Amino acid sequence: MTVETMEPQLAPRDVSESQSEMAEVVLPNDANPLGNLLGGRLMHFIDIAGAMAAHRHARSYVVTASMDHIDFLAPVHVGDLLILKSSVNRAFHTSMEVGVKAYVENYISGSRRHIGSAYLTFVAVDQRGRRLPVPPVVPKSEEEKRRYEGAGRRREASKAERDRRHQLQAQELKNSAE
């Protein structure tokens, strides 16, 4: 335990300990009238894949706090095999940024095509929903280090945007009271 926090020090974990992969066959009930996977359904799959990585890293329950960014790069069709890969990019005190990449795999040729990416923030919680500390992430490869640094920049940008919105709301309240 540290004197400042009175919380136990959590052993850092390698990114590889959180890496997860899931596969889904796109069915007609997942698609729009054109036979393409619905964006909301892809977001649902991304949320599940991201939660798997966050659970593995935190070794606790997690809740989705935000989906910071998502790119839909190409359509996914009924019958396609959707592959989602996720890992924790960086851990903060009780939250983690998870990156998820989505691919379509041609199961005949074995080739994969990148069709989407997203960043999500998860918070570790206990059974009552109280926040729990999470262990730090140890990035090893150059790619992991790049994602780790990017997560820090995205967190700072998100905080700046939140602060800006709060200032605007405070100003609007002040103006409406006058």
N, CA and C of each residue as an Amber inpcrd file, in Angstrom:
protein
   534
   0.8510000  -1.1840000   0.0000000   0.0000000   0.0000000   0.0000000
   0.8870000   1.2350000   0.0000000   0.3970000   2.2480000  -0.6920000
   1.1150000   3.5120000  -0.6430000   0.5110000   4.3740000   0.4490000
   1.3190000   5.2110000   1.0680000   0.8520000   6.0830000   2.1420000
  -0.1490000   7.0950000   1.6010000   0.1200000   7.5980000   0.3700000
  -0.7440000   8.6480000  -0.1860000  -2.1510000   8.1570000  -0.4870000
  -2.2670000   6.9350000  -1.0170000  -3.5690000   6.4700000  -1.4760000
  -4.2060000   5.4520000  -0.5540000  -3.3980000   4.7880000   0.2770000
  -3.8810000   3.7120000   1.1360000  -4.5400000   2.6060000   0.3090000
  -4.1250000   2.4700000  -0.9470000  -4.6070000   1.4010000  -1.8160000
  -3.4430000   0.4840000  -2.1350000  -3.7260000  -0.8010000  -2.3130000
  -2.6400000  -1.7070000  -2.6700000  -2.0930000  -1.3760000  -4.0540000
  -0.7740000  -1.5350000  -4.1980000  -0.1610000  -1.3520000  -5.5130000
  -0.5310000  -2.5480000  -6.3700000  -1.0170000  -2.3000000  -7.5580000
  -1.3820000  -3.3710000  -8.4720000  -0.2160000  -3.6430000  -9.4140000
   0.0890000  -4.8950000  -9.6030000   1.1950000  -5.2670000 -10.4790000
   0.8610000  -4.8920000 -11.9220000   1.7800000  -4.2270000 -12.6000000
   1.5450000  -3.8820000 -14.0130000   1.3150000  -5.1390000 -14.8490000
   0.5520000  -4.9810000 -15.9210000   0.2510000  -6.1090000 -16.8100000
   0.6360000  -5.7510000 -18.2340000   1.1430000  -6.7340000 -18.9460000
   1.4660000  -6.5660000 -20.3570000   0.1770000  -6.4220000 -21.1610000
   0.2650000  -5.7240000 -22.2730000  -0.8770000  -5.5810000 -23.1740000
  -1.3780000  -6.9580000 -23.6040000  -0.4540000  -7.8890000 -23.8170000
  -0.8280000  -9.2260000 -24.2940000  -1.7970000  -9.9370000 -23.3530000
  -1.7830000  -9.5760000 -22.0560000  -2.6950000 -10.2190000 -21.1070000
  -4.1490000  -9.8080000 -21.3350000  -4.3730000  -8.6940000 -22.0150000
  -5.7410000  -8.2340000 -22.2540000  -6.2390000  -8.5590000 -23.6580000
  -5.3590000  -8.9580000 -24.5460000  -5.7540000  -9.1540000 -25.9420000
  -6.8630000 -10.1850000 -26.0540000  -7.8720000  -9.8370000 -26.8420000
  -9.0360000 -10.6960000 -27.0250000  -9.4190000 -10.7150000 -28.4910000
 -10.0710000 -11.7790000 -28.8820000 -10.5780000 -11.8830000 -30.2580000
 -11.9020000 -12.6120000 -30.2140000 -12.8650000 -12.1070000 -30.9700000
 -14.1530000 -12.7800000 -31.0870000 -14.5680000 -12.8090000 -32.5460000
 -15.4200000 -13.7480000 -32.8800000 -15.8950000 -13.8970000 -34.2570000
 -17.4130000 -14.0030000 -34.2510000 -18.0170000 -13.3880000 -35.2510000
 -19.4720000 -13.4280000 -35.4200000 -19.7780000 -13.6130000 -36.9030000
 -20.7230000 -14.4620000 -37.2100000 -21.2270000 -14.5490000 -38.5790000
 -22.3570000 -13.5350000 -38.6880000 -22.3220000 -12.6950000 -39.7110000
 -23.3570000 -11.6760000 -39.8960000 -24.6060000 -12.3530000 -40.4570000
 -25.6860000 -12.2590000 -39.7020000 -26.9460000 -12.8980000 -40.0640000
 -27.9450000 -11.8530000 -40.5640000 -29.0090000 -12.2980000 -41.2420000
 -29.9950000 -11.3360000 -41.7720000 -30.5760000 -10.3890000 -40.7260000
 -30.7680000 -10.8550000 -39.4860000 -31.3390000  -9.9600000 -38.4680000
 -30.3310000  -8.9240000 -37.9810000 -29.0590000  -9.0100000 -38.4120000
 -28.0320000  -8.0260000 -38.0800000 -27.9300000  -6.9430000 -39.1540000
 -28.6980000  -7.0690000 -40.2290000 -28.4690000  -6.2520000 -41.4210000
 -29.6280000  -5.3140000 -41.7420000 -29.3000000  -4.3080000 -42.5670000
 -30.3080000  -3.3880000 -43.0880000 -30.9260000  -3.9900000 -44.3550000
 -31.9020000  -3.3200000 -44.9790000 -32.5400000  -3.8840000 -46.1780000
 -31.5840000  -4.1190000 -47.3570000 -30.4140000  -3.4950000 -47.3380000
 -29.4330000  -3.7180000 -48.4050000 -28.5450000  -4.9310000 -48.1380000
 -28.7360000  -5.5670000 -46.9880000 -27.9280000  -6.7310000 -46.6470000
 -26.5970000  -6.3850000 -46.0120000 -26.4580000  -5.1250000 -45.5460000
 -25.2270000  -4.6900000 -44.8760000 -25.4380000  -4.6680000 -43.3670000
 -24.3840000  -5.0060000 -42.6390000 -24.4280000  -4.9840000 -41.1820000
 -24.8170000  -3.5870000 -40.6980000 -25.7720000  -3.5180000 -39.7830000
 -26.1760000  -2.2460000 -39.1970000 -25.0260000  -1.6620000 -38.3820000
 -24.8130000  -0.3620000 -38.4760000 -23.7580000   0.3060000 -37.7130000
 -23.9300000   0.1090000 -36.2170000 -25.1600000   0.1670000 -35.7350000
 -25.4250000  -0.0300000 -34.3150000 -25.1030000  -1.4480000 -33.8660000
 -25.3280000  -2.4040000 -34.7460000 -24.9980000  -3.7980000 -34.4120000
 -23.4830000  -3.9660000 -34.3380000 -22.7560000  -3.3120000 -35.2690000
 -21.2940000  -3.3600000 -35.2150000 -20.8100000  -2.7080000 -33.9180000
 -21.4320000  -1.5970000 -33.5290000 -21.0580000  -0.9420000 -32.2720000
 -21.2970000  -1.8780000 -31.0850000 -22.3800000  -2.6380000 -31.1330000
 -22.6720000  -3.6100000 -30.0720000 -21.5630000  -4.6580000 -29.9910000
 -21.1740000  -5.1990000 -31.1410000 -20.0970000  -6.1920000 -31.1700000
 -18.7840000  -5.5850000 -30.6720000 -18.5050000  -4.3530000 -31.0740000
 -17.2850000  -3.6600000 -30.6370000 -17.2930000  -3.4870000 -29.1190000
 -18.4370000  -3.1350000 -28.5550000 -18.5570000  -2.9600000 -27.1040000
 -18.2570000  -4.2740000 -26.3810000 -18.7690000  -5.3700000 -26.8870000
 -18.5230000  -6.6750000 -26.2650000 -17.0420000  -7.0390000 -26.3640000
 -16.4560000  -6.8630000 -27.5430000 -15.0310000  -7.1820000 -27.7230000
 -14.1600000  -6.3130000 -26.8200000 -14.4990000  -5.0420000 -26.7160000
 -13.7540000  -4.1390000 -25.8440000 -13.8750000  -4.5320000 -24.3790000
 -15.0730000  -4.9130000 -23.9680000 -15.2970000  -5.3200000 -22.5790000
 -14.4820000  -6.5640000 -22.2440000 -14.3330000  -7.4740000 -23.2060000
 -13.5320000  -8.6840000 -22.9570000 -12.0940000  -8.3070000 -22.5920000
 -11.5040000  -7.3800000 -23.3380000 -10.1260000  -6.9490000 -23.0490000
 -10.0580000  -6.2430000 -21.7010000 -11.0310000  -5.3840000 -21.4160000
 -11.0400000  -4.6510000 -20.1480000 -11.2020000  -5.6010000 -18.9590000
 -12.0900000  -6.6000000 -19.0920000 -12.2550000  -7.6060000 -18.0320000
 -10.9380000  -8.3290000 -17.7820000 -10.2770000  -8.7380000 -18.8510000
  -9.0210000  -9.4790000 -18.7110000  -7.9440000  -8.6380000 -18.0310000
  -7.9040000  -7.3460000 -18.3680000  -6.8780000  -6.4960000 -17.7630000
  -7.1900000  -6.2110000 -16.2970000  -8.4080000  -5.7920000 -16.0200000
  -8.7880000  -5.3790000 -14.6650000  -9.0600000  -6.5630000 -13.7470000
  -9.4260000  -7.6860000 -14.3580000  -9.8350000  -8.8730000 -13.5930000
 -10.9680000  -8.5190000 -12.6340000 -11.9110000  -7.7600000 -13.1780000
 -13.0850000  -7.3450000 -12.4060000 -14.2190000  -7.0600000 -13.3820000
 -15.3530000  -6.6810000 -12.8340000 -16.4450000  -6.1980000 -13.6670000
 -16.0120000  -4.8740000 -14.2900000 -16.5470000  -4.5740000 -15.4510000
 -16.2850000  -3.2800000 -16.0830000 -17.5810000  -2.7580000 -16.6790000
 -17.6570000  -1.4320000 -16.7820000 -18.7910000  -0.7910000 -17.4440000
 -18.2390000   0.1300000 -18.5340000 -19.0020000   0.2680000 -19.5870000
 -18.6060000   1.1500000 -20.6810000 -18.8710000   2.5840000 -20.2670000
 -17.8360000   3.4180000 -20.2960000 -17.9900000   4.8330000 -19.9660000
 -18.1960000   5.6640000 -21.2170000 -17.4960000   5.3120000 -22.2900000
 -17.6560000   6.0690000 -23.5380000 -17.1030000   5.2930000 -24.7140000
 -17.6080000   5.6580000 -25.8650000 -17.0190000   5.2240000 -27.1230000
 -16.5340000   6.5160000 -27.7540000 -15.2400000   6.7450000 -27.6450000
 -14.6340000   8.0140000 -28.0040000 -14.6000000   8.2460000 -29.5060000
 -14.3470000   7.2030000 -30.2440000 -14.1440000   7.3800000 -31.6770000
 -14.4300000   6.0570000 -32.3680000 -15.0830000   6.1320000 -33.5270000
 -15.3150000   4.9310000 -34.3280000 -15.2480000   5.3040000 -35.8020000
 -14.6180000   4.4500000 -36.5700000 -14.5560000   4.6140000 -38.0220000
 -15.1990000   3.4030000 -38.6700000 -16.1220000   3.6330000 -39.5880000
 -16.6940000   2.5740000 -40.4140000 -16.0240000   2.7100000 -41.7840000
 -15.1530000   1.7800000 -42.1250000 -14.3330000   1.9110000 -43.3280000
 -14.9120000   1.2210000 -44.5560000 -15.6830000   0.1610000 -44.3480000
 -16.2300000  -0.5990000 -45.4760000 -17.4490000  -1.3720000 -44.9960000
 -18.3760000  -1.6770000 -45.9090000 -19.5640000  -2.4240000 -45.4890000
 -19.2360000  -3.8790000 -45.1610000 -20.0840000  -4.4500000 -44.3280000
 -20.0030000  -5.8660000 -43.9750000 -21.3260000  -6.4710000 -44.4250000
 -21.2840000  -7.6070000 -45.1100000 -22.4840000  -8.1840000 -45.7160000
 -22.9690000  -9.4160000 -44.9610000 -24.2480000  -9.7100000 -45.1380000
 -24.8230000 -10.9230000 -44.5640000 -23.9870000 -12.1060000 -45.0530000
 -23.6480000 -12.9860000 -44.1090000 -22.8420000 -14.1600000 -44.4300000
 -21.3550000 -13.9680000 -44.1800000 -20.9210000 -12.7010000 -44.0370000
 -19.5040000 -12.4460000 -43.7700000 -19.1370000 -12.9170000 -42.3680000
 -17.8700000 -13.2720000 -42.2010000 -17.3430000 -13.6050000 -40.8950000
 -16.6610000 -12.3570000 -40.3500000 -17.2020000 -11.8260000 -39.2660000
 -16.6960000 -10.6150000 -38.6400000 -15.7400000 -11.0130000 -37.5130000
 -14.5210000 -10.4900000 -37.5430000 -13.5180000 -10.7550000 -36.5120000
 -13.2430000  -9.4420000 -35.7860000 -13.2890000  -9.4590000 -34.4610000
 -13.0030000  -8.2640000 -33.6600000 -11.8360000  -8.5640000 -32.7310000
 -10.8030000  -7.7110000 -32.8160000  -9.6210000  -7.8500000 -31.9640000
  -9.5570000  -6.6460000 -31.0420000  -9.2760000  -6.8950000 -29.7630000
  -9.2380000  -5.7980000 -28.7930000  -8.0780000  -5.9770000 -27.8380000
  -7.6270000  -4.8460000 -27.2970000  -6.6210000  -4.8580000 -26.2360000
  -6.6630000  -3.5240000 -25.5100000  -6.1850000  -3.5510000 -24.2690000
  -6.1230000  -2.3270000 -23.4810000  -4.9200000  -1.5180000 -23.9650000
  -5.1770000  -0.2650000 -24.3520000  -4.0980000   0.6240000 -24.7970000
  -3.3780000   1.2680000 -23.6180000  -4.1720000   1.6590000 -22.6030000
  -3.5880000   2.3470000 -21.4520000  -4.5770000   2.2740000 -20.3060000
  -4.0480000   2.1810000 -19.1000000  -4.8880000   2.1890000 -17.9020000
  -4.5840000   3.4570000 -17.1210000  -5.6280000   4.0180000 -16.5510000
  -5.4850000   5.1960000 -15.7130000  -5.7870000   4.7380000 -14.2780000
  -6.4390000   5.5130000 -13.4640000  -6.6560000   5.0730000 -12.0740000
  -7.7100000   3.9550000 -12.0000000  -8.9170000   4.2460000 -12.4830000
  -9.9790000   3.2340000 -12.4820000 -10.4950000   2.9480000 -13.8860000
  -9.9780000   3.6780000 -14.8700000 -10.4610000   3.5110000 -16.2390000
  -9.3620000   2.9910000 -17.1530000  -9.8120000   2.4750000 -18.2910000
  -8.9040000   1.9310000 -19.2940000  -9.3940000   2.3310000 -20.6770000
  -8.4690000   2.7120000 -21.5620000  -8.8400000   2.8740000 -22.9640000
  -8.5520000   1.5540000 -23.6540000  -9.5440000   1.0920000 -24.4090000
  -9.4280000  -0.1470000 -25.1690000  -9.5710000   0.1870000 -26.6420000
  -8.6860000  -0.3640000 -27.4500000  -8.7920000  -0.2420000 -28.9010000
  -9.3910000  -1.5130000 -29.4610000 -10.3150000  -1.3420000 -30.4130000
 -10.9370000  -2.4950000 -31.0710000 -10.8060000  -2.3100000 -32.5730000
 -10.3340000  -3.3510000 -33.2480000 -10.2720000  -3.3590000 -34.7060000
 -11.1850000  -4.4600000 -35.2050000 -11.9730000  -4.1270000 -36.2290000
 -12.9070000  -5.0860000 -36.8110000 -12.4520000  -5.4390000 -38.2250000
 -12.5530000  -6.7250000 -38.5390000 -12.1340000  -7.2440000 -39.8400000
 -13.2380000  -8.1270000 -40.3980000 -13.2730000  -8.2360000 -41.7130000
 -14.0870000  -9.2500000 -42.3610000 -13.1170000 -10.2930000 -42.8720000
 -13.3950000 -11.5390000 -42.5360000 -12.5370000 -12.6360000 -42.9920000
 -13.2490000 -13.4380000 -44.0660000 -12.5540000 -13.6670000 -45.1620000
 -13.0470000 -14.5810000 -46.1820000 -12.6300000 -15.9660000 -45.7150000
 -13.5860000 -16.7530000 -45.2550000 -13.2330000 -18.0430000 -44.6630000
 -12.8390000 -19.0770000 -45.7030000 -12.9960000 -18.7830000 -46.9860000
 -12.5140000 -19.6830000 -48.0390000 -11.0140000 -19.4510000 -48.2630000
 -10.6420000 -18.1790000 -48.4560000  -9.2290000 -17.8660000 -48.7290000
  -8.4230000 -17.6000000 -47.4640000  -9.1160000 -17.2610000 -46.3580000
  -8.4240000 -16.9340000 -45.1140000  -7.9440000 -15.4910000 -45.0520000
  -8.2440000 -14.6900000 -46.0750000  -7.7950000 -13.2890000 -46.0840000
  -8.7000000 -12.4430000 -45.1890000  -8.1070000 -11.3590000 -44.6430000
  -8.8570000 -10.4330000 -43.7970000  -8.7630000  -9.0270000 -44.3630000
  -9.8790000  -8.2770000 -44.1810000  -9.9380000  -6.8800000 -44.6030000
 -10.3980000  -6.0520000 -43.4130000  -9.6370000  -4.9900000 -43.0840000
  -9.9660000  -4.1080000 -41.9640000 -11.1890000  -3.2770000 -42.3490000
 -12.2530000  -3.3280000 -41.5350000 -13.4870000  -2.6090000 -41.8850000
 -13.8980000  -1.5640000 -40.8490000 -13.2160000  -1.5320000 -39.7060000
 -13.5980000  -0.5250000 -38.7190000 -12.7080000  -0.5670000 -37.4980000
 -12.6570000   0.5690000 -36.8030000 -11.8710000   0.6900000 -35.5710000
 -12.6100000   1.5900000 -34.5950000 -12.3520000   1.3790000 -33.3160000
 -12.9760000   2.2190000 -32.2950000 -12.1020000   2.2680000 -31.0590000
 -12.2730000   3.3510000 -30.2860000 -11.6680000   3.4960000 -28.9690000
 -12.7960000   3.6090000 -27.9620000 -12.6910000   2.8400000 -26.8940000
 -13.6950000   2.8580000 -25.8400000 -13.0100000   3.0520000 -24.4990000
 -13.7470000   3.6230000 -23.5520000 -13.2530000   3.7370000 -22.1890000
 -14.1420000   2.8820000 -21.3050000 -13.5000000   2.0440000 -20.5100000
 -14.2030000   1.1980000 -19.5450000 -13.7270000   1.5650000 -18.1500000
 -14.6150000   1.4050000 -17.1820000 -14.2910000   1.6570000 -15.7840000
 -14.4750000   0.3440000 -15.0300000 -13.4860000  -0.0010000 -14.2090000
 -13.5680000  -1.2000000 -13.3770000 -14.4530000  -0.9050000 -12.1710000
 -15.3480000  -1.8300000 -11.8740000 -16.2720000  -1.6520000 -10.7500000
 -16.4230000  -2.9630000  -9.9820000 -16.8760000  -2.8220000  -8.7280000
 -17.1900000  -4.0130000  -7.9400000 -18.6620000  -4.3700000  -8.1650000
 -19.1520000  -5.3520000  -7.4140000 -20.5330000  -5.8120000  -7.5960000
 -21.5710000  -4.7510000  -7.2860000 -21.1910000  -3.7300000  -6.5280000
 -22.1240000  -2.6530000  -6.1930000 -21.9660000  -1.4480000  -7.1120000
 -21.0770000  -1.5520000  -8.0830000 -20.8720000  -0.4490000  -9.0120000
 -19.8670000   0.5830000  -8.5650000 -19.1620000   0.3110000  -7.4640000
 -18.1310000   1.2470000  -6.9860000 -16.8550000   1.0450000  -7.7930000
 -16.2270000   2.1700000  -8.1270000 -14.9960000   2.1170000  -8.9230000
 -13.8810000   1.3730000  -8.1990000 -13.0960000   0.6500000  -9.0060000
 -11.9480000  -0.0810000  -8.4940000 -10.6860000   0.3680000  -9.2280000
  -9.5590000   0.4020000  -8.5410000  -8.3100000   0.7250000  -9.2380000
  -7.9350000  -0.3950000 -10.2050000  -7.2630000  -0.0200000 -11.2880000
  -6.8010000  -1.0000000 -12.2730000  -5.2790000  -0.9480000 -12.3640000
  -4.6690000  -2.0690000 -12.7140000  -3.2060000  -2.0750000 -12.8260000
  -2.7330000  -1.2830000 -14.0410000  -1.5080000  -0.7680000 -13.9620000
  -0.9470000  -0.0790000 -15.1280000  -0.7060000  -1.0580000 -16.2780000
  -0.5960000  -0.5020000 -17.4720000  -0.2870000  -1.2840000 -18.6750000
   1.1950000  -1.1220000 -18.9780000   1.8100000  -2.2110000 -19.4040000
   3.2130000  -2.1680000 -19.8250000   3.2660000  -2.3790000 -21.3380000
   3.4200000  -1.2770000 -22.1010000   3.5450000  -1.4530000 -23.5490000
   4.9600000  -1.9020000 -23.8940000   5.0860000  -2.8930000 -24.7650000
   6.4110000  -3.4160000 -25.1050000   6.7900000  -3.1350000 -26.5540000
   5.9290000  -3.4940000 -27.4830000   6.2530000  -3.3040000 -28.9030000
   6.1160000  -1.8250000 -29.2740000   6.6540000  -1.4660000 -30.4100000
   6.5110000  -0.0830000 -30.8930000   5.0460000   0.2580000 -31.1120000
   4.2700000  -0.6720000 -31.6310000   2.8350000  -0.4520000 -31.8460000
   2.1270000  -0.2230000 -30.5070000   2.4310000  -1.0270000 -29.5170000
   1.8120000  -0.8660000 -28.1920000   2.1930000   0.4740000 -27.5780000
   3.4420000   0.8960000 -27.7540000   3.8840000   2.1910000 -27.2320000
   3.1700000   3.3370000 -27.9380000   2.9790000   3.2080000 -29.2530000
   2.2710000   4.2370000 -30.0260000   0.8310000   4.3510000 -29.5300000
   0.1630000   3.2160000 -29.3200000  -1.2180000   3.2100000 -28.8440000
  -1.3140000   3.7550000 -27.4130000  -0.3280000   3.4440000 -26.5860000
  -0.2700000   3.9390000 -25.2150000  -0.1900000   5.4660000 -25.2050000
   0.7250000   6.0210000 -25.9880000   0.8750000   7.4850000 -26.0650000
  -0.3790000   8.1340000 -26.6550000  -0.9440000   7.5170000 -27.6850000
  -2.1700000   8.0350000 -28.2910000  -3.3180000   8.0790000 -27.2990000
  -3.4130000   7.0830000 -26.4420000  -4.4710000   7.0500000 -25.4220000
  -4.3310000   8.2370000 -24.4680000  -3.1010000   8.5730000 -24.1190000
  -2.8800000   9.7310000 -23.2420000  -3.3040000  11.0250000 -23.9060000
  -2.9880000  11.1700000 -25.1950000  -3.3980000  12.3790000 -25.9380000
  -4.9150000  12.4520000 -26.0610000  -5.5670000  11.3310000 -26.3560000
  -7.0290000  11.3360000 -26.4710000  -7.6810000  11.6670000 -25.1390000
  -7.1110000  11.1870000 -24.0440000  -7.6630000  11.4910000 -22.7090000
  -7.5590000  12.9830000 -22.4180000  -6.4180000  13.5900000 -22.7250000
  -6.2400000  15.0290000 -22.5010000  -7.2060000  15.8400000 -23.3700000
  -7.3650000  15.4480000 -24.6250000  -8.2800000  16.1560000 -25.5290000
  -9.7190000  16.0280000 -25.0340000 -10.0840000  14.8620000 -24.5520000
 -11.4320000  14.6440000 -24.0340000 -11.6790000  15.4930000 -22.7880000
 -10.6800000  15.5630000 -21.9140000 -10.8050000  16.3870000 -20.7080000
 -10.9530000  17.8630000 -21.0830000 -10.1680000  18.3310000 -22.0460000
 -10.2600000  19.7270000 -22.4790000 -11.6460000  20.0200000 -23.0520000
 -12.1850000  19.0920000 -23.8210000 -13.5220000  19.2840000 -24.4040000
 -14.5880000  19.2840000 -23.3120000 -14.4720000  18.4050000 -22.3320000
 -15.4120000  18.3840000 -21.1990000 -15.3670000  19.7010000 -20.4400000
 -14.1550000  20.2010000 -20.1760000 -13.9990000  21.4790000 -19.4730000
 -14.6230000  22.6150000 -20.2710000 -14.4270000  22.6060000 -21.5870000
 -15.0010000  23.6390000 -22.4560000 -16.5280000  23.6090000 -22.3840000
 -17.1120000  22.4070000 -22.4450000 -18.5790000  22.2820000 -22.3660000
 -19.1000000  22.7710000 -21.0200000 -18.4010000  22.4480000 -19.9430000
 -18.8320000  22.9080000 -18.6180000 -18.7880000  24.4300000 -18.5190000
 -17.7540000  25.0490000 -19.0820000 -17.6520000  26.5100000 -19.0760000
 -18.8010000  27.1270000 -19.8620000 -19.1280000  26.5300000 -21.0270000
 -20.2490000  27.0400000 -21.8290000 -21.5650000  26.9150000 -21.0670000
 -21.7730000  25.7920000 -20.4120000 -22.9990000  25.5950000 -19.6440000
 -23.0860000  26.5830000 -18.4840000 -21.9720000  26.8100000 -17.8150000
 -21.9580000  27.7740000 -16.7080000 -22.2710000  29.1720000 -17.2220000
 -21.7160000  29.5160000 -18.3850000 -21.9730000  30.8360000 -18.9740000
 -23.4370000  30.9680000 -19.3790000 -24.0180000  29.9070000 -19.9480000
 -25.4250000  29.9270000 -20.3360000 -26.3230000  30.0900000 -19.1110000
 -26.0030000  29.4020000 -18.0270000 -26.7760000  29.5430000 -16.7880000
 -26.6670000  30.9690000 -16.2520000 -25.4790000  31.5200000 -16.2930000
 -25.2740000  32.8940000 -15.8180000 -26.0780000  33.8740000 -16.6710000
 -26.0420000  33.6860000 -17.9820000 -26.7760000  34.5730000 -18.9100000
 -28.2920000  34.4600000 -18.7140000 -28.7810000  33.2470000 -18.4790000
 -30.2320000  33.0720000 -18.3080000 -30.7030000  33.6220000 -16.9580000
 -29.7980000  33.7100000 -15.9740000 -30.1710000  34.2370000 -14.6550000
 -30.2050000  35.7720000 -14.6600000 -29.5500000  36.3880000 -15.6300000
 -29.4850000  37.8670000 -15.6600000 -30.7250000  38.4770000 -16.2380000
